[in-house]
Amino acid sequence: MLIKLKNLGPLKQAEFELGDMTIICGPNNTGKTYATYALFGFLSFWKEAFSINIPKQSVQKLMSDGSTKLDLNDYINDAETILHKGCEEYTKQLPRVFASSEKHFTDASFLIDVSKNDIQPKPSFELTMGTAKTKLITILKQPQDTNVHISLLVEKDERKVPDALIIKVIGDAIKEILFGHLFPNAFIASAERTGAAIFRKELNFARNRLLEQMGSLEKELNPFELLSKVYSDYALPVRANVDFTRQLESAAKKESFIAKERSQLLGDFSDIIGGEYTVTRSDELYFIPRVNKRLKLTMEESSSAVRSLLDVGFYLRHVAQPNDLFVIDEPELNLHPENQRRIARLFARLINVGIKIFMTTHSDYIIKELNTLIMLNHDKAHLKRIMEDQGYSPEEMLPSNKVKVYIAEEALVKLDGAKRMSRCPTLTPADIDPELGIEARSFDKTIEDMNRIQEEIIWGGE
């Protein structure tokens, strides 16, 4: 699956593939955040952006006979067209995703290219929908069966459900069967997450005040439209962070598969922040440091590292599910180099338990630590000795073929319709060698320049 971007912020034309770990490096203002936000927006909107055609005769048969079936092969053959139409609809949503003027996205394009080999329908699928008291519809796909079977679970004289609702339910099911493995559930920790942690109470207060004011509005005004306009001032990932941070008490009632099956990962995360988060029944958020478990610190009293990793901690303990895509902008925010190394090792372990990672970073420490995990991932005696001496575990080893790295930079690109190559901002794939790791020239040049200058300072007088 190839994601293609055009005229999106600084990115004139770029493309990238998702790996188990996908990393975008590069200088400031080169398009890293644009690529990240566009991807997250697509994964957030894909169910509503894609339009699946359900034949009218199938809907009529369902309403009259109570059951019908659809051949998945018809949709598989049309998958490329379905995706392209969905991407066209999503591109129209980019101003909403970035909370920016439509004029900035006039020529923008977000496109996903897939081959037939990419379309691998789920072997089985079952969905039952209805109200708390009455089951309405069931959709079923059995292994080895290319048909999707749809049945209404109410008597004929009670089938007063609008056709539009039936079409949407069936269409969403078809999309999940065909594309669910390509488009995972996404969770994002944006670069603005620290501010959301600090002002969590204020965000709740502001929202409550707004709701109070909406109650006194004239009937002609739509309060939900007003609320939407207030939140539309912020890019979608920022809104997602704010909403998640405001609802930590609700999130804390759930338990992720990591908490159930991989609790050691939570211990590793606690080592990084030096304690644990807790939310009281009255929705008070505290950090409890390991050095003094009787001490409860508010976010204002806690370190910047504790605040910047708040979303990450709650996601790991309460939200994470297998096959998720965890998106994080600059994981190194406010972290000491040693903890940057630890977060890289934690991410490698997450990949190995089934969570995909997408990140942007300016951290040479994170890249070098990932390189270490790639370079150690070989069956050689001296590497096993180094692993043992340095405290690395097999669960942290990182196969090079699971990692994709892109450098946001100016490079020669053949623009669509052009005869010659042009130099413009794009995403350039970085070489990844199983023996040597990632070629992160984005950092290497800066480090080499600094080393050269210091050598001249030390030895230049001789």
PADO-894912 format. One record per atom (N, C-alpha, C): residue in three letters; x, y, z. Coordinates in pm, whole numbers, plus 50000, padded with zeros to 5 digits. Each point is the difference from the previous one (the first is absolute). Example, Ala and Ser with C-alpha at 12.3 -4.5 7.8 and 13.67 -1.06 7.14 Angstrom:
! PADO-894912
ala513194943150780
ala499115011950000
ala500905012050000
ser499655010549928
ser500825011950006
ser499235010950073
END
This chain:
! PADO-894912
met500844988150000
met499165011950000
met500875012450000
leu499785008749903
leu500825011949982
leu499135012450023
ile500465008850086
ile499295012550028
ile500695011249924
lys499245007249918
lys500565010649917
lys499405013550040
leu500885009850017
leu499605013550039
leu500435009949894
lys499165010049973
lys500365010749907
lys499555013350057
asn500895009949989
asn499685013850038
asn499385000750139
leu500634993050093
leu499534999750137
leu501035007150088
gly499705012450037
gly500985007850075
gly501275001549917
pro501174997950061
pro501255001149925
pro500204988849898
leu499304988750019
leu500214988449915
leu499385002149862
lys500845001949901
lys499515001749864
lys499474986949945
gln500794989650019
gln499594986649958
gln500804990050081
ala499314990550062
ala500694990350086
ala499174987350009
glu500674989350036
glu499314987450022
glu500734991850106
phe499254991750070
phe500614991350101
phe499124987950022
glu500634989550050
glu499314987750038
glu500034998850151
leu498984993550055
leu499984997350143
leu500694986850027
gly500945000250094
gly500604987750049
gly499464997250140
asp500524989850065
asp499644997850140
asp500475011950083
met501155005749961
met500455012650057
met500335009449885
thr499365011449997
thr500245010049896
thr500505012750066
ile501115005349951
ile500635011750061
ile500215010649893
ile499675012450033
ile500325011349914
ile500935009350076
cys501195002249945
cys500995009150057
cys500165012049907
gly500705010150046
gly500295011249914
gly499965013150075
pro500525010749939
pro500015013150063
pro498595005150027
asn499925011050074
asn498705006350025
asn499415005449870
asn498685000649998
asn499275006149887
asn500254993049867
thr500144986850004
thr500224992549876
thr498844990749967
gly498925000250079
gly498804992449965
gly499744987650083
lys500804997550104
lys499804987950081
lys498614999950064
thr499625011250060
thr498715000650067
thr498854999349900
tyr500175005949882
tyr498954999149898
tyr499734985549961
ala501064992449980
ala499834985949964
ala499324992450114
thr500415002950123
thr499454993150117
thr498535003150019
tyr499665012849996
tyr498615004050022
tyr499094994849888
ala500505000449877
ala499194995249888
ala499704985250014
leu501004992150041
leu499784985750019
leu499024997450113
phe500195006750113
phe499104998050114
phe498585004149963
gly499875011149928
gly498685004549958
gly499314989749912
phe500764994249907
phe499424989949912
phe499504988050081
leu500824995250092
leu499614988450079
leu498835003150093
ser499845012750036
ser498885004050084
ser498705001149920
phe500145003849871
phe498835002849919
phe499654989249898
trp500814989449990
trp499844991249884
trp498634993249995
lys499404997450113
lys498694993549996
lys498945009049939
glu500085012950030
glu498985008949945
glu500395005249862
ala501314999949969
ala500445005449872
ala499774990349885
phe500064987150029
phe499834989949896
phe498534997849972
ser499674999049875
ser498624997249961
ser499934986349934
ile499264991050061
ile499834986549945
ile498594998949940
asn499934996249875
asn498714998649933
asn499364986650035
ile498815000650054
ile499234987950028
ile498844999849900
pro499934989949913
pro498954999649896
pro498605001450059
lys499185007949933
lys498635002350049
lys499214987050009
gln500234991149902
gln499254987450002
gln500354991550121
ser501265001450047
ser500404992450120
ser499305005650123
val499895013350008
val499315006250113
val498514996449996
gln499425000449881
gln498584996649986
gln499744985450040
lys500904991249958
lys499854985950036
lys500124998250152
leu500935007450061
leu500174999250144
leu498735004550072
met499405010949955
met498835005350067
met498764991249978
ser499944993449884
ser498834991649971
ser500144985850053
asp501184994049979
asp500204986050038
asp500654998450138
gly500635010750048
gly500674999150130
gly501454995849991
ser500474996849879
ser501414996149985
ser500465002549857
thr501315001549986
thr500625001549869
thr501484996850015
lys500714999849888
lys501434997750006
lys500705008349892
leu501255003150028
leu500835007849908
leu501284992349971
asp500425000249875
asp501234993149959
asp501185009450020
leu500934996250087
leu501165008450029
leu500885002149878
asn500004990649908
asn500865001349881
asn499655012549920
asp498715003950000
asp499605012149929
asp500715012250059
tyr500165000150132
tyr500635011450067
tyr501524999149992
ile500534988050002
ile501454998449986
ile500465005249864
asn499264996649896
asn500355004649865
asn499885015149987
asp499175006050085
asp499785014549993
asp500745007550110
ala500894993050070
ala500645005850119
ala500795012649969
glu500745000049890
glu500815011649965
glu499125012349976
thr498904998149931
thr499095011249975
thr499365004950129
ile499624990750087
ile499415003650129
ile500985008550081
leu501264995750002
leu501025007350076
leu500255013849941
his500105000849870
his500275012949936
his498865009850027
lys498764995449991
lys498875008850029
lys500005004350146
gly500334990550088
gly500095003350142
gly501075010450028
cys501154998549933
cys501095009650020
cys499635013849946
glu499265000349890
glu499555012949947
glu499085006950100
glu499124992250062
glu499105005950099
glu500795004550123
tyr500994992150039
tyr500805003850117
tyr500805012649974
thr500545001449878
thr500785011949967
thr499205012650024
lys498704999349976
lys499135011650025
lys499925003450149
gln500334990250085
gln499935002150144
gln501315005650059
leu501045001349918
leu501305004450053
leu499945013450072
pro499265010149951
pro499915012450078
pro499464997750140
arg499064990650013
arg499454996750131
arg501044992950086
val500774991149940
val501034992750075
val501045009550057
phe500405009749917
phe501065009250041
phe499465013050060
ala498675001450007
ala499375012250052
ala500585012249930
ser500014999549869
ser500625010649921
ser499095003649883
ser500355010949934
ser499195005049889
ser500034990549881
glu498874999149931
glu499914991349882
glu500995004149891
lys500365012849996
lys500905004649895
lys501384993650008
his500374995150120
his501304993550015
his500004985749946
phe498844994849964
phe499914986049957
phe499334998949862
thr500015010849926
thr499335000149870
thr500544989249907
asp501324998449998
asp500624990149910
asp500544987850076
ala499604998550125
ala500514989050082
ala499374986749957
ser500714989450029
ser499494986749967
ser500544989850100
phe499134991350047
phe500364988650085
phe499484987649930
leu500904991049964
leu499614988449921
leu500664987450056
ile499254989250000
ile500544987050041
ile499944990649881
asp501164994649966
asp500094990249892
asp500134986150059
val499164991049952
val500094986150045
val499994991049878
ser500564988350016
ser499904989649898
ser498984989750047
lys499634991049910
lys499044989650039
lys500564991150110
asn501334998850004
asn500624991950105
asn499845006450137
asp499815013550002
asp499805007050128
asp498614997250057
ile499054996849914
ile498624997850046
ile499864985550045
gln499984998150129
gln499884986650059
gln498815000150096
pro498824996449952
pro498805000550085
pro500174991950128
lys499375004650104
lys500014992450124
lys499374986349976
pro500624989450051
pro499454986649976
pro498614998350060
ser499745006850110
ser498674999050061
ser499635013550061
phe498715002350007
phe499505012750053
phe498584997850049
glu499685005950115
glu498644999150051
glu499655012950073
leu498865005649968
leu499545012550062
leu498504999250020
thr499575003250121
thr498585000950031
thr499735013850057
met499005006949945
met499695013450046
met498535001250033
gly499705009450089
gly498615002550038
gly499955009050121
thr498885000150068
thr499855007950122
thr500304991350120
ala499885005950117
ala500274992350123
ala499004988650016
lys498805001749945
lys498964989950018
lys499814991149879
thr500315005249880
thr499684992649877
thr501204999349908
lys500334987949954
lys501034998449898
lys499395002649864
leu500695007949920
leu499435004449873
leu500554992449880
ile501334999249990
ile500624994649879
ile501264992350037
thr500274989649927
thr501244992650017
thr500694998749864
ile501325001550002
ile500814998949879
ile501074989650027
leu500114990149912
leu500874988650028
leu500794996149877
lys501304997650021
lys500844993949896
lys500714988250063
gln499854988549939
gln500624987750049
gln501334997649928
pro500944993050064
pro501254996349932
pro499714992249872
gln500825002349899
gln499904993249871
gln498775004049920
asp499245009750050
asp498805004549928
asp500245014149949
thr499795002149873
thr500215013449942
thr498755008750010
asn498944994650054
asn498765007750015
asn499865005650141
val499415011750008
val499635005950129
val498494998750014
his499574993950108
his498584997250020
his499415010250098
ile498905006449960
ile499355010250081
ile498594995550031
ser499625001050128
ser498654995850041
ser499425010450095
leu498705002849980
leu499265008350094
leu499434991150110
leu500035004950123
leu499594991950115
leu498665004650057
val499275007749920
val498675004450045
val498964995349899
glu498774999050046
glu498924995549913
glu499755010249888
lys499404995249892
lys499825008349881
lys499225012650028
asp498954999150083
asp499195011950027
asp500705009850094
glu501184996250052
glu500765009050089
glu501225005849929
arg500154997149872
arg501195004649926
arg499795014249948
lys500095009350091
lys499805014149966
lys501315007750004
val501084993049981
val501315006350004
val500275007049866
pro500485012650001
pro500295006949874
pro501044992549917
asp499774999849868
asp500944993349911
asp501415005750015
ala500115013250019
ala501315006550011
ala500804994250117
leu499314997250111
leu500694994350116
leu500454985849971
ile499164992249937
ile500364986349965
ile501214999949906
ile499985008849900
ile501125000749904
ile501305003850070
lys499925009350095
lys501225004150072
lys500544988650085
val499144993050071
val500444989050085
val500684989149917
ile499364996449888
ile500574989649914
ile501305005049937
gly500005012549953
gly501205005649938
gly501175000550096
asp499755003950126
asp501085000350100
asp500554986150025
ala499124990050000
ala500454986350020
ala500884995249884
ile499585003049878
ile500794996249882
ile501375006650005
lys500035012950037
lys501285007250009
lys500914993650104
glu499444996150113
glu500814993850104
glu500544986549955
ile499194992249931
ile500444987049952
ile501135001549898
leu499865009649908
leu500985001649892
leu501245007750042
phe499815011150074
phe501105009350024
phe500445000950146
gly499344992750088
gly500315001350142
gly501474997450033
his500624990349931
his501404996850029
his500945010849948
leu499545007949903
leu500855010749946
leu499915012650084
phe498865002550061
phe499765012550069
phe499734997450148
pro501044999550081
pro499834996650142
pro499385011550079
asn499544996750119
asn499585010450094
asn501235008150039
ala499875013249996
ala501155008750026
ala499795008050128
phe501075001250076
phe500035008750119
phe501175009449982
ile499815012950028
ile501085009549978
ile500355007450129
ala501305001950018
ala500535008750104
ala500745011249926
ser499335011449984
ser500575010949922
ser501035007750082
ala500725008949933
ala501025007950069
ala499385009550101
glu498685002549988
glu499325009050094
glu499494992750125
arg500354987450016
arg499444992050109
arg500375005450138
thr501185006250014
thr500415005250130
thr499065010950047
gly499615008949909
gly499075010650036
gly498654994550039
ala499534989849931
ala498714994050034
ala500034994150140
ala501154994450041
ala500134994450134
ala499955010950107
ile500675011249973
ile500065010850098
ile498635006550020
phe499305002549889
phe498765007750005
phe498764991249996
arg500144987650045
arg498894990749995
arg498775005350074
lys500195005250120
lys498875005350077
lys499385012049930
glu500845008849948
glu499495011849933
glu499194996349876
leu500444989549929
leu499284995549882
leu498624994950038
asn499924992650110
asn498704995350048
asn499115011750042
phe500625009550070
phe499245011550048
phe499455008149884
ala500875002549899
ala499585007949885
ala498874993049926
arg500094986749989
arg498964992549930
arg498685000850077
asn500064998650133
asn498795000550080
asn499335013849992
arg500835010650002
arg499465013549988
arg499315001849865
leu500624994549896
leu499435001149866
leu498654992949994
leu499934988250062
leu498744992650000
leu498915007650075
glu500395006750110
glu499045008250074
glu499465011349913
gln500925006649927
gln499595011049914
gln499104995249887
met500304988149948
met499194994849891
met498574997650045
gly499834996950128
gly498664997650051
gly499125012349995
ser500625011949999
ser499235012449999
ser499885006149861
leu500494993049897
leu499945005349864
leu498574999849947
glu499755008749906
glu498714999949934
glu499814987049923
lys498784995949983
lys499714987249937
lys500514999349857
glu500065011649932
glu500424999849861
glu501464996049984
leu500805001750107
leu501424996849991
leu500224985450036
asn500874993649927
asn500314985950024
asn501194999250096
pro499794995950126
pro501104999750096
pro501104990449961
phe499664989049934
phe501034990449961
phe500875005549888
glu499385008249915
glu500795006549896
glu500985009950062
leu499555007250104
leu500885009450069
leu501164992650066
leu499694988750065
leu501064992250063
leu500994995249897
ser499524995749884
ser500884995349893
ser500925011149953
lys499445012449989
lys500815011249955
lys501105003250100
val499704998850130
val501015002850101
val501174990449988
tyr499694987149983
tyr501084990149992
tyr500674999849863
ser499375005949899
ser500604999749866
ser501195009449989
asp500285007650103
asp501175008849998
asp501294992150017
tyr499914987350031
tyr501174991850026
tyr500074988349904
ala501214996349962
ala500184988749910
ala499464987350064
leu499574990749917
leu499384987750049
leu500854992750104
pro501314997949979
pro500794993050101
pro500025007250134
val500015013349998
val499975007650125
val498664998050068
arg498925000549923
arg498674997550058
arg499924986150059
ala500614990349930
ala499994986250051
ala500734999250133
asn501155007050012
asn500735000150126
asn499215006650111
val499375011349969
val499215007250100
val498844991250048
asp499284993949906
asp498864991750037
asp500444988050085
phe501114993849961
phe500484988450077
phe500425004350140
thr500725011150011
thr500485004650129
thr498845004050091
arg498955005849942
arg498845003850080
arg499244987850053
gln500154988749934
gln499204988250036
gln500854988850061
leu501065003950070
leu500884989850057
leu499294991150100
glu499055005550074
glu499294991950098
glu499244988749931
ser499395003049885
ser499294989649925
ser500984989849944
ala501135005049947
ala501024991049944
ala500534990850108
ala500155005150122
ala500604992350109
ala499134988250044
lys498744999849958
lys499114988950034
lys500224988049909
lys500745002149892
lys500274989249906
lys501374993950027
glu500264988749935
glu501294993350017
glu500484995349863
ser501195004149962
ser500554996349870
ser500484985550001
phe500264994849882
phe500544986449993
phe501414999650058
ile500695011450001
ile501335000550061
ile499884997950150
ala499045006850063
ala499804998450144
ala499614985750035
lys499254993649909
lys499554986450028
lys501084989649972
glu500765002049892
glu500884989449953
glu501495003650002
arg500345012950002
arg501405004349988
arg500325010450105
ser499694997050124
ser500125010150106
ser501445004750021
gln500994992049959
gln501395004250014
gln500275012849921
leu499295001749889
leu500155012249921
leu499595012350081
leu498994998550083
leu499585011150084
leu501065003150105
gly500684989550047
gly501105002250092
gly501145007549934
asp500284996549875
asp501065007149925
asp499635014749982
phe498725002649973
phe499575013949984
phe500125007550133
ser499644993550110
ser500125006350131
ser501445003550032
asp500944991649953
asp501425003150020
asp500395013149931
ile499395002549884
ile500335012149924
ile499505012550072
ile498764999750049
ile499445011950065
ile500295000450149
gly500494988950056
gly500354999850142
gly498814999250093
gly498914993849955
gly498834998850084
gly498794995849920
glu498805003650049
glu498774996149933
glu498975011250008
tyr499084999949901
tyr498895009349999
tyr498804993650070
thr499165008450058
thr498764995050057
thr498935010749987
val498754995549978
val498855009049993
val499024995850108
thr499575009550082
thr499064997050108
thr498574999949946
arg499084995650087
arg498594999749960
arg499465013949974
ser500595009950063
ser499575013849978
ser500725006449883
asp500654991649917
asp500665004549877
asp501225008650028
glu500674997650113
glu501265006850029
glu501154991549948
leu500905006349927
leu501134992949940
leu501265002650081
tyr500724989350034
tyr501225001450079
tyr501104991249941
phe501235003850033
phe501174991749973
phe500594995850133
ile500224987050016
ile500564994650124
ile501424995249973
pro501025007450049
pro501394996149973
pro500404987650079
arg500854992049941
arg500464987750066
arg500785002950128
val500715011150001
val500855003150116
val499195003050125
asn498735003749981
asn499145002950115
asn498554997549959
lys499534987650019
lys498684996149952
lys498865006550079
arg500315006750112
arg498975007150074
arg499795014149945
leu500865003949907
leu499935013449942
leu499144999949874
lys499085009449992
lys499175001649881
lys500275013749938
leu500524999749878
leu500335012449931
leu498985003049891
thr499555012449991
thr499175003949888
thr500885001249876
met499385001649884
met500795001549879
met500855012750005
glu499465010650062
glu500775012250012
glu501234998050085
glu499924991150098
glu501124997550091
glu500974989549945
ser499594992949898
ser500824989149946
ser500995005149897
ser500954991649965
ser501015003849902
ser499395001149860
ser500705007049912
ser499525001349862
ser499964986649930
ala500904990750038
ala499994986749940
ala498734992550038
val499595001350126
val498774993550046
val498805005349922
arg499975013049976
arg498885006049927
arg500024995749852
ser501184999849941
ser500064996949856
ser499674985649969
leu500104991150099
leu499724985849977
leu498674995650061
leu499195009650044
leu498714996650061
leu499124992049905
asp499805005049879
asp499174992949903
asp500544986149971
val501324999149989
val500634987149969
val499714990050110
gly500145004450126
gly499774991050113
gly498584994950005
phe499025008949980
phe498604995650006
phe499644991549879
tyr500585003249886
tyr499764991649882
tyr500494985850026
leu501224998550050
leu500574986650020
leu499214992050103
arg499595006550108
arg499354992650108
arg498514997649974
his499345009049929
his498544999449996
his499384998849861
val500745003149895
val499385001149868
val500564990249897
ala501294997650002
ala500694992849893
ala499384986349971
gln499864997249869
gln499524987049954
gln500924995149889
pro500094986849978
pro500864994849893
pro499655006249865
asn501025002349920
asn499885005549864
asn499715014949996
asp500005006750116
asp499875014650002
asp501175006549928
leu499795012549958
leu501105008549955
leu500145011150103
phe501125000150070
phe500285010250100
phe500855010849934
val499435011949987
val500665011249934
val500515009650107
ile501275003549994
ile500555009350098
ile500935009849933
asp499755012650027
asp500795011149946
asp501095003450101
glu501244998349960
glu501155003450084
glu499944993350138
pro500174987050007
pro499964993050129
pro501085004650097
glu501035006749948
glu501105004550085
glu499695012350081
leu498805005949983
leu499675012450069
leu500304999050150
asn500855008950048
asn500305001450144
asn500684987950063
leu500524990849919
leu500634988050054
leu501515001250000
his500614995850110
his501454998850009
his500474989649898
pro501225001349945
pro500484990249901
pro499854985550043
glu500214997150128
glu499864986150046
glu498574995249983
asn499035008850029
asn498594996249983
asn499594999849854
gln500685007649916
gln499754998949857
gln500414986149951
arg501094994950052
arg500414986349966
arg498974990050050
arg499515002250121
arg499014990850057
arg498705000149921
ile499585011849954
ile498755000649925
ile500154992849866
ala501205000549941
ala500244992749875
ala499884985050025
arg500544995350110
arg499914985650033
arg498564996050030
leu499265008850066
leu498594997350027
leu499224998849869
phe500285008949905
phe499314999449871
phe500314987049927
ala501234995450007
ala500364987349936
ala499214988550062
arg499825000350130
arg499224989550066
arg498535000749959
leu499495012249985
leu498605001449956
leu499814994049861
ile500945002449912
ile499924994349866
ile499964984850007
asn500804994550087
asn500094985450009
asn498804993650069
val499105008250059
val498754994450055
val498805003849914
gly500255006649885
gly498915002049905
gly499475014149985
ile500685010050055
ile499585014049982
ile500965006749903
lys499465006449898
lys500845007249904
lys500295014050053
ile501165005349964
ile500435013250046
ile500245009049880
phe499495012250007
phe500315010349901
phe500465012250077
met501225004749972
met500505011550077
met500835009549914
thr499995012450044
thr500965009849951
thr501005002350112
thr501235003049964
thr500985002150106
thr501155008749953
his500575007450097
his501245007449980
his501124993850083
ser499744988450057
ser500914994250098
ser501004990349939
asp501265003650003
asp501064990949958
asp500114988350098
tyr499685002450128
tyr500094989350100
tyr498994988949969
ile498785003849962
ile498994989849968
ile500424991949878
ile500485006849896
ile500414993049879
ile501184990750028
lys500975004850074
lys501174991650029
lys499644988050086
glu499055001850092
glu499594988650082
glu499234989849916
leu499185004749908
leu499324990849909
leu501024992749913
asn501055007249960
asn501084993549924
asn500634988850080
thr500225002450128
thr500574989650086
thr499124987750002
leu498685002150010
leu499074988650005
leu499974992549868
ile500195007249888
ile500084993549869
ile501304992349987
met501105006150041
met501324993849984
met500204988050091
leu499325000150116
leu500114988750092
leu499134988149958
asn499115002249906
asn499034989849963
asn500594989649903
his501084993550043
his500654989649920
his500504989050093
asp500034988049948
asp500394988450080
asp501534998449999
lys500675008850074
lys501454999550010
lys500405000250147
ala501014992550034
ala500394998250140
ala500375013350067
his500795008449931
his500435012450065
his498835009750018
leu498994999249912
leu498835008650016
leu499164995650120
lys499894987050021
lys499274995050116
lys500705004250129
arg501355000149997
arg500755004250117
arg499755014850029
ile499995008149894
ile499755014450018
ile498585002250054
met499034992749946
met498635001350049
met499924997250150
glu500654989450042
glu499954996350141
glu500735010350086
asp501185004349954
asp500795009750078
asp499285013350014
gln499295004249894
gln499385013349999
gln498524999750038
gly499494988450034
gly498634999350051
gly498905000349895
tyr500324996549874
tyr498984999349896
tyr499304986550004
ser498734999949966
ser499244987549999
ser499634996249857
pro499734987249974
pro499584995849866
pro498735007049953
glu499125003650094
glu498745006749964
glu500225013949943
glu501215005550016
glu500305013449949
glu500674999949863
met500344988249953
met500714999349873
met499085004249885
leu500585006949902
leu499205006349895
leu500464995449862
pro499214991949930
pro500354996249864
pro500015012249908
ser501015001349919
ser500125011849914
ser498855001149901
asn499434988649959
asn498925000549900
asn498675005050058
lys499955002150131
lys498795005550061
lys500045015350010
val501135005849961
val500205014450020
val500095007249866
lys499305011249991
lys500115008849883
lys500285014150051
val501035006349942
val500405013450042
val500025009249879
tyr499465012250019
tyr499985010049893
tyr500605013050051
ile500775006449913
ile500605012950032
ile499205010849929
ala499465009550075
ala499325011549941
ala501075010149959
glu500145001949869
glu501085008449948
glu499705004149857
glu500825009049948
glu499905003349859
glu500794989749919
ala499394995249893
ala500654990049916
ala499425001049860
leu500674993549906
leu499525000049863
leu498814990549986
val498915005449948
val498774992349985
val499435002849861
lys499494989749937
lys499315001949873
lys498535002350029
leu499575012549989
leu498625003450026
leu499104994549891
asp498774997150034
asp499064994449903
asp499865009349879
gly500174994449882
gly499865007649877
gly501245007449957
ala501025000550087
ala501235007249965
ala500954990849925
lys500815005949914
lys500984992249924
lys501324999050074
arg500295009950085
arg501285000150069
arg499804999050151
met501064996050066
met500004999350145
met500075014250057
ser499325002450110
ser500035012950068
ser500394997950146
arg500735009750056
arg500374999150141
arg498895006450083
cys499434992150091
cys498905005150082
cys499924991950129
pro499305005250102
pro499844992650126
pro499244986949979
thr500544989350054
thr499404986849983
thr500414991150116
leu499674987349991
leu500434989950098
leu500894990049929
thr501264999150044
thr500964990949937
thr500204987850089
pro499834987949945
pro500234987950082
pro501464999250044
ala500214996650125
ala501364998150052
ala500384985449986
asp501274997649973
asp500494986349993
asp500044993950139
ile499584987450010
ile500034992750127
ile500724986949976
asp501164998550061
asp500834988149983
asp499864991150123
pro499754986849983
pro499874991250115
pro501234999850091
glu501185002849942
glu501244999750079
glu500345013750059
leu499635010849929
leu500445013450040
leu498855008950046
gly498774996149978
gly498875007950045
gly499585010749901
ile499445010850053
ile499385010649921
ile501045010649962
glu500005003749873
glu500865010949956
glu499255013250022
ala500215006050116
ala499265012250036
ala500875012249970
arg500195002849872
arg500895010949963
arg499465013550047
ser498715000750029
ser499415012350051
ser500715004450127
phe500394990150083
phe500725003150123
phe501514999549981
asp500444990749916
asp501444997549988
asp500775012449957
lys499465007749906
lys500725011749953
lys500195010250113
thr498955002250079
thr500095009550111
thr501034995450102
ile499994987150032
ile500964994650098
ile501425001049945
glu500184996849873
glu501335001049940
glu500515014350000
asp499105009649971
asp500405014250003
asp500435004250140
met499264995850100
met500345003550138
met501344993950041
asn500204987349964
asn501274993450033
asn501175006949930
arg499805003949875
arg501075006749926
arg500375013350065
ile498975007750039
ile500265013050063
ile500754998350131
gln499574990150080
gln500674997950129
gln501434995249981
glu500244991849899
glu501384995749973
glu500875011949960
glu499435009149922
glu500755011949963
glu500305008650122
ile499035000950093
ile500225007750121
ile501134994050083
ile499974986750013
ile501014993350084
ile501374999749934
trp500044996949871
trp501294997649935
trp500415011049903
gly499145009849980
gly500285010249898
gly501195008850029
gly500385001050129
gly501145008850034
gly501344993849985
glu500054987349967
glu501304993249992
glu500575000349857
END
